[in-house]
């Protein structure tokens, strides 16, 4: 996929350095240990992770995925509290080629009630969110209160490869993988079994493809950050 970022777009996305290194054993840490590192156990993201950063509430594991330049999801393996909502959302998006804008003005001109980091239990009301942030968090990962913008400048575009935050690398991957936006009863059964065993996130993570670094990227080349 060609890089279509303008200097003005990059300036808009720059917030602060966000290249946090992985923390060994973070999933087994106590609340006190997490707090010492700047994290807490909060409302699970749609991919099933619960460790969040204290200030901007982004998901620790989703951030690691985004920084690895991985864009992909399987609707069957999203958490049960939002997978049906996301399936309905994706049905309204005209999916095209990776380099094209996927325009859905009916979605981008309104806000949508979905669970977010603000939901501390399933009985609380959902939060109204923009369609482009919802799609970003589905395909890339949960970024909490961080802002999502578009590299293409098209306000009606919902192509995940055109959506970015300060976590994204300078050159996006060439495609979305996995990219499954329809239900498969066999996968749903597999997900239910994985949940009962306490390992639901392994299903999607096994499908992720590590992306090859773009040839123009050099270790000294500046990132979004």
N, C-alpha and C positions, 0 to 999 in steps of 0.2 A: 504494500500500500504506500502510495506516495505521501511524503510529508507535506501537509498543506497549512502549516502554522505560520501565521504572520507575527511580526515582532510585537504588534499591539496585543494580539491574543496571548502571547507568552507573558507579557507584562501583567495582564489581567489575572493570570493564574498564579503568579508568583506570590507566595505568602511568607513562608519561612522554611528553613531547612527541615526536611521531614524524613531523613534517611536513618531511621532508628534501626540498629542492628537486632538480629534475633536474640531472644533471651532463652538460654537453655533451661528446660524444665518448667517453663512458665505455666503449663497446664496443671501441674501438681502443686502449685504454690498456694499458701494460705492467703486470706484477705490481707493480713498484715504484710506479708511478703510482696504481694501485688502492689499494695499501696506504696511501699518503699520504692518500687520501680515506676510509679506513676500510673498504675492501672487498677481496675476493679472488676468484679464480676457483675455484669449488668444484664439488661434484657437481651436475649439471644438475637443475633442477626439472622437474616433469612437463610443463611447458609449453615446455621446451627452452632456458631461460635458465641461465647458469652464474655470473653475478656475484652474490656474496653479501656481506652485511654481516658484519664480523668478530666482533661480540659475540653477537648473537642469530641470526645465520646466515640471516636472511630474504633472499629473492630481490629484487634491486634492481628489476627490471622488473615483477615481480608487485606489489611495493609501489606502484609508480607507477600500475598498473592499479587497485588497490584504492582508492587515494586519489582516483582519477578517478571512483569510484562505479560501476565496471563489474563486473557479475557475469555470467559466461557462459563456456561451453566447448563444444568439439566433440570427442567421444571419439576421432574419427578422427585428430585432429591432436595428441593427447598423445604423449609419447615412447614408443617401442616397449617400453621396459623396464617399463611399468606400465599401458598402455592396456587390456590384456585383464583385468587385475586390477580396474581401475575399471569396466569393462563388467559384470563379474560383480557388483560391489558395487551398481551402479545398478539392476540387475535385481531386487534384493531390497528396493528402496525404493518404497513406495506413493506415487507422484507425484500431488500434488493441486493445488489452486488456490494462487496465490502467498501468500495471507493465511493459509492453513491450515498446521497442523503435519503433517509427513510422518513418521508414527511407524513406527519399525522397531526394536523392542526386542531382536530377535534379533541385530541388528548393534551396537546401542549398549551392550549388556551384555557385550561381549567386545572384545578388541583384535585388530588385524589386521596381518599382516606385509606391509609395503610399503616400497619404497625411500624414503629421506629424505636430508636434507643430511649425515647421518652416513655415508652410503655414498660412499666416495671412489673406489671402482672397482666395476664390475659383478660382480666375483667375491665381494665381501663380503656377509655375511648382511644381509637386510632388517631393518627395525626395527618392533617392535610399536607400533601407533598406534591412537588412538581413531577410531571411525567419523566422529564429527562434525568432527574435524580433517582427516581425509582428504577429506571432502566439501567442506569450506571451501576447502581448497587446490586442489581440482579446479575449483570454480566461481569462486572469487575469486582465489586465488594462494597461492604458497608463503611461509609466514611463519616458517620455521625453527623455533626453539625457543619462539616466542611462544605464549601461551595463547589458545585459542578457546573462547568461551562462547556462550550462547543468549539472545536477547532475550525469547523466549517463556517461559523458565523450564522448559520441558518437556524432561527429560533424554533422552527417546526421539525427539525431533524431529531430522530431518535435512534440513529445508528450508533450502537455502543462504541464503535471504533472512532467516532467523531466526538465522543464525550470524554472529558478529562477533569482531573483535580490536580493538586500539587504533588500527588503521589506518582502520577504517571511518568514513564520514561519519555525521552524526547521523540523516539520513533515507535509507533504502536505496532503490534503484531500484524501479520498479513491477513488474519482471519479470526473468527470466534470459534473456540473449541474447548469443550463440547458446546454445541448449539442445539439444544432440544427444548422446544417450546410447546410440545404437545404431550399429553399423558399416554403412558404405556402401563397397562395394569401389572405386567410382570415386574417392571421397575418399582412400581408403587408397593408391591408386596415385598420386594427386596429391601426397600427403604424401611418399611414397617418392621421387618426382621432386624435390620441394622439398628434401628432405634431401641428395640427391646434388648439388644446386646450392648447398647451404649456407645456405638461407633458409627453414627449416621454420616458424619462428615467424610469418612473414608471413601464412600461411594463416588462422590464427585471428584475428590482429590486424586483418585486413581486414574481419572480420565484427562486430567490437565496435561497439556503439552508444553514443555519448556520451550520458550521462543529463542531463536538464534539472534544474536546481537546484530543490529544493522551495521553494514560495513563502514558507514560514515561515523559511527560512534567511536570515539577515542576516550581513553581513561581520563583525559583532561578536558574533554568536551563538556561545556556546562549543561546541566539538566534544567528542568523546569524550576528547580529549587535554586 
